[in-house]
Amino acid sequence: MELDGRVVLVTGGTRGVGAGIARAFLRAGARVAVCARRPPDAPVEAAGRTADFHPLDLREPAAVREFLTTTLAERYGRLDVLVNNAGGTPYRLLDEGEAERHARVVELNLTAPLAVSLAAHPLLRASRGAVVMIGSVSGTRPSPGTAAYGAAKAGLENLARSMAVEWAPDVRVNTLVVGMVRTELSPLHYGDDDGIAAVGRTVPLGRLAAPDEIGEAAVFLASDRAAYVSGASLLVHGGGERPAFLDAATANKES
């Protein structure tokens, strides 16, 4: 899945899953640009190559358009792959925050990817490129404590399917539906190493994903090997979640 000579933009590509995605594209030979509000603590590197960092607040549509149509276009001359990865949410029950605070979560996780995709469309159309949306299992099931995030991710997946139809055949658009990933922020969500391991055991494959594993899946969707894949959702969640009723049921259990 070599991507030599192709230009890839990864939003939120300075840490966590985004950095794993950027590293995977660097290993595949692409020239990688990453953007975020703050610079990375350390350069994002792989295979002896380094991603270019660009400061950008994705919640400012005018800045997004300026970056895509001027800065990125002039510096690289093309764009082959857009990975809409930036997003996230704090844990907040619905009645613990005003609607405006939940709306900011939707803005970051749904409206911002739409704005970036629209600004990138002329470049992607010229290169017959691809968009990879980074979705979440939170958008496929109830998401208590992160309801606005789950709703936004559900909307992102639907947006990708509509975008794939409207922009075909020039631009392919797909979604990675991502499960739990072990990043530098995992201790904030799951506790210490024992807690992270315990959470991992709830996944059929027995562990949380590594960021670079999400990256390899993104490289596949962006590569020529997926040339006939568009409007699809690829589950990267280690087999999903074991249904709770299986542990509660008493039938068919050994005595």
Sequence and secondary structure as in RCSB ss.txt:
>XXXX:A:sequence
MELDGRVVLVTGGTRGVGAGIARAFLRAGARVAVCARRPPDAPVEAAGRTADFHPLDLREPAAVREFLTTTLAER
YGRLDVLVNNAGGTPYRLLDEGEAERHARVVELNLTAPLAVSLAAHPLLRASRGAVVMIGSVSGTRPSPGTAAYG
AAKAGLENLARSMAVEWAPDVRVNTLVVGMVRTELSPLHYGDDDGIAAVGRTVPLGRLAAPDEIGEAAVFLASDR
AAYVSGASLLVHGGGERPAFLDAATANKES
>XXXX:A:secstr
   TT EEEEETTTSHHHHHHHHHHHHTT EEEEEESS  SS  EETTEE EEEE  TT HHHHHHIIIIIIHHH
HS   EEEE         GGGS HHHHHHHHIIIIIHHHHHHHHHHHHHHHHT EEEEEEEGGGTS  TT HHHH
HHHHHHHHHHHHHHHHHTTT EEEEEEE  B  TTHHHHH SHHHHHHHHTTSTTSS B HHHHHHHHHHHHSGG
GTT  S EEEESTT    HHHHH  TT   
